[in-house]
Amino acid sequence: MIGVVGAGAWGTALAQMLASDGSEVLLWALEDGLAEAINETHRNDLYLPSAELAPSIKATNAIADMAQCEVLLLVTPAQHLRSVMAQMGSLPRDLVLCSKGIEASSGRMMHDVAHEMAPKCDIAVLSGPTFAHEVAAGLPTAVTLACGGGQEQWDRLSRIIARPTFRPYYSDDLVGAEVGGSVKNVLAIACGVVEGLQLGQNARAALISRGYAEMMRFGEAFGARRDTLAGLCGLGDLVLTCSSTSSRNFSLGKALGEGQDPQALMADRRTVAEGAFTAPILHKLAVEKGVDMPIVEAVNRLLEGAAAAEVAQDILTRPLKAEGSDP
């Protein structure tokens, strides 16, 4: 049996994808009453109302039940991965991390947190351009599956995870897979701000390009490979997330660009915009490593309450330099 830990939109979509061939999937839900509702109605009206769920998906609110699974996909919000893993008993050999972010309290990437909590497990990272409602609907999707256990782990996991419309590509670069997913969430907030300020498509394209340069600089400083960041989990995910209001991070940025209060926006959101939690620690790590990331710095200022128009003006009046120069 395959286990999915976290019944938000993305976790539910992954469960639906895995169950599309009749495989038994156990889905853990934190919220009171959600597991019962999923089992009774075969729907998750709280997080993914568009999907009618496969009958082979069984939901539970008992985290101990997940011990029976041969592989676990961990889809809890990044800032809660450590606490959820601390509640789990025995774990299978393979853990697949599906959340994107950096632990704010420690500055550690998710695979480092998971390895600390489960040192005997093989850790993999699944990341790429994925909107949950499209995956749940069975639309074609391609992702990076970075395997810390190398080719042997890939051979195990690819047979379990791949589906006709869900295509994983192999990598062994855990850092690159995580950096791409983490940084693009922050950049998506910035692209949403461009939309909210009505700065136009030219500005959005420029921001995506310059943001990708920031992702590359940050990734290389932490040991990521350029080819990983040029792939699905980096550039691919960046393009998708920075171009649609289906992205939670883009929607948050759009609201900030329209002048809404960041604290009120975060308090009123049921679903998590991971970029808002990643931005402060990403900026801190960049400063410590001497990595120039002006767009990330700008997003951090916005989340602290700076006016969007003022922050945009500061970005536009930065000193001129050669494209490709570092920093």
N, C-alpha and C positions, 0 to 999 in steps of 0.2 A: 504494500500500500504506500502511496505517496502522500506526504503530509505538507500542508501549507499553513504556516503560522502567521496569522493576521488576515482578518476578513474585511479589510478596507476594499476600495475599488480595485487596486492592483492585485491584491491577494486573491480576491474573488475571481478576477479575470484569469489569473494563472490556474486556479482550480478548475475553472470551466474549460480552459484550453487542454489541461491534462486529462480531463474526463471526457474529452470529445471522442475518444476511441473506445469508451466504455471502461477505462481504468478506474479503479476505486481510489478516491481522493478524500482524505480527512482534513477538514478545514477548521482551524481554531479561531474562535471569535471571542474577543474580550468583553464586548458590551452585553449587559444583561438582556436576555431575551432574544438576542440576535441569532444564536445557534438554533434555538427552537423554531424561530420564524423561518429560517432557511430550510430546515428539515420538513416543516409543515407545508410551505408554499413553493419551495424550490426557487425562491427569489431572495435577493438582498436589496430590499427597497431602501435601506438606509444609505448604502454606498454605491450600488450599481443597479439601479432600478430598470435599466434597459434590457437586462439579460434574464432569460429563463434558464435556470441552472439544470445541469444534467442530473438525472436521478442517482448516478453513481457517486455524487458528492454527498458526504455526510459531514455535518457541522457539529462541533463540540465546544463547550466553554471550559472544559477541564484540560488544563495544559498537560497533565500527566498522561492523557490518552495518546499524545503524540509519540510516546516511546515505542509504540507498536509499528511505526513507519520505517521503511527501509531507506528513505531519503527525506530530508526536510528542506523545504524552501522557506526561508525566514523573510517575512515581508512586513515586519513591524516597522514603525517609524524609526529612523536612524538613532534618534536620541533615546529610544527605549529598548534598543537591542540588548544591551547589557542586563537590564533588569528583567526582561523576559527570559533570557537564557539562564539567569540565576534561579528562576522558578522551575526550570525543567530538570527532570531526573536523568535517566539514561538517554544517550543520544546515539543516532546511527552514525555510520562511518562518514557519510557525505552530508555536508551542510552547504546549501546554496543561498548566498546572500542576495536579496533582490531589492533592498532599499538603498537609496542614494544619499550620502551625506557624510559628515565628519563629526565625531563625537565632540560636542562643545566643551564638555568638562575636562577632557584630556588632550584634545587635538589629534586623536588617533583615528585612523581609518577603520572602517567596519571589519575588514578581514583581520586586523590586529586585535580588535576587541573580541571577535569570535574565537580567534586562536587562544587568547588569554583565558576565555571562559571554557573552551573545549579543546585543550591542547592535543588530544588524541584523535581528533576528527580531521578529515581532509576538507579544506575550505575552498569553495568556488564562488565566483561573483557572476551574476547574470545581469547584463546591462545593455541598453540600446534604445533606439527610437520606438517607444511603445506607448500608445494611448490605450488605457485599460478597456474602454468600450469597444475598440476595434479588435483587440485580442479576443475578448469575450464573444464577439460576433463571428469569429473565425476568419477575419480578413488577413491577408498575407503579412507576415511580420518576420524580420530577421534581427538577431541579437548576437552580442558577444557572450560567450560562456568561458570565462577565464578560470582555469583549474589550477589551484595550488598543488594538487596532487599529480599534475602533469598528464601525460598521454593516458596513463592507466585510469585516472579518474575520469577523463574525457570519454574513454571507451565505456565506462559504466553509466555516466550521466547522459550522454548524448542519446543512448537508446531509450532512456526513461523520459527525457524532456522533449525530444524532437517530435514534431507532428507535421503533416503535409503543409499546413499554413503557418507553422512556427519553426523557423529554421535557425538553429544556433551555429555560430562559427567559433572554432577553437582558438584559444589563446592561453598562454601561461603567465600573462602579465596582469597580476591582481592589482597592482598599483595603478597602472594605466586605466584599467576598467573602472576603478573607483574614482580616480581623479576626473575622468570624463563626465561621469554621472553627477558628481558633486559640484564641479565648477559650472556645468551647463545650467543647473538650477538657479544659480545666482545670476548668470547672464540672461536667463529667461525673464527674470524680474526686470532687468534693465531694458530688455526689448519691450516689455509691457509698458514701461514708463514712456518710451518713445511713442507708443501707440496712444497712451493717455494724454500726452502733450501734443499729439497730432503733428509730429515732426516729419512724417512721411516715410515712404518705402526706401528712399536713398539712405536715410539715416539708419533705418533698421539693418539694411545690408552692410553698411559700414560698421555698425556695432557688432554684428555677428562675426565679421572678418577680424576686427580688432580684438573681440572677446576670445576668438579661437587662438589668436596669438598669445593672449594671457594664459589660456588653458595649457598651451604648449610649454610656455616658460615655467609655469608652476609644476606641471607634470615632470618635466626633465629635472627640475631641482630635487624632486623626490624619487627619481629613478624610473619613471615611466618611459616607455618606448614611444617614439614619434609615430611609428606605424599603427600602434594601438589607438592613439588619440586621433589619428586620421581616419579611423574606421567607424564602425557602427556605434560603439559606446562613447565616442568623442564627438567628431564632426557630425555624424548621423543624428545622434540624439540632440545635439545643439540646434541643428537646422529645424527639426520637428518642434522642439519645445519653444523655440523663439518665434514661431510663426502662427500660433493658434491659441484662441481663448480656451480651448480644451485643456491647455496646460494650467495647472493651479498656480504655478509661479508666474507665468505670463499674466494671468488674470489679476494676481496680487499687484504686480507692477503697474498694470493699466490703471487700477484704482489709485495707486500712489501718484501716478502721473496726473490723474484727474483731481488731485488735491485732498484725497481722503486721509484720515488719520491712521498711521500704521498700527498703533496699539488697538484701536477699535476694530480694524480689519482683522488682526490676528485673533482677537477675542471672539469674533463672530464667525470663525471658520470651523466647520465640522471636519473637513479634510485638511491634511497637513500640506502646507507649502514649504517643503524642506529647505528651499533656498534661503528663507528668512532665518532659519537656525544656523545654516551653514555660513552665511555671509560674514558674521563677526569672527568666527574662528578661522575661516579661510583668509580673511584680511590679516589677522594676527600672525598666522603661519607665514604668509607672504612677506610681511615686514621682517619677521625673524630670519627668513632665508634670503632677504634682499631681492625678492622678485617683484618687479614693477607690475602692479595690477590696478590701474586707475579706474577701470569700470567696476571691479569688485569693491574698491574703496568707495566709489560713488554710491553703490547700492547700500553699503553699510551706513553711509551718512543718511540716506533716505529713510532707512529703517529706524534710525535714531531720531528722526523728526525733521530733517532738513527739507526745505522746499524744493520740489522737483525742478522747477524752472531755474532756480539758482544753481543746483547741482549740474544740470545740463549745460548751463552757460560755462561753468568751470571746466567741464570736459572739452567743450568746443574751443576754449581759449588756451588750451595747453600748448606749450612750445612746439613748433614744427620740427619734424625729424624725418629721417629716411625710413621708408617702409622696410620692415624686416630688421630694423636695428634693435638692439637689446641693451637697455630697456627702452 
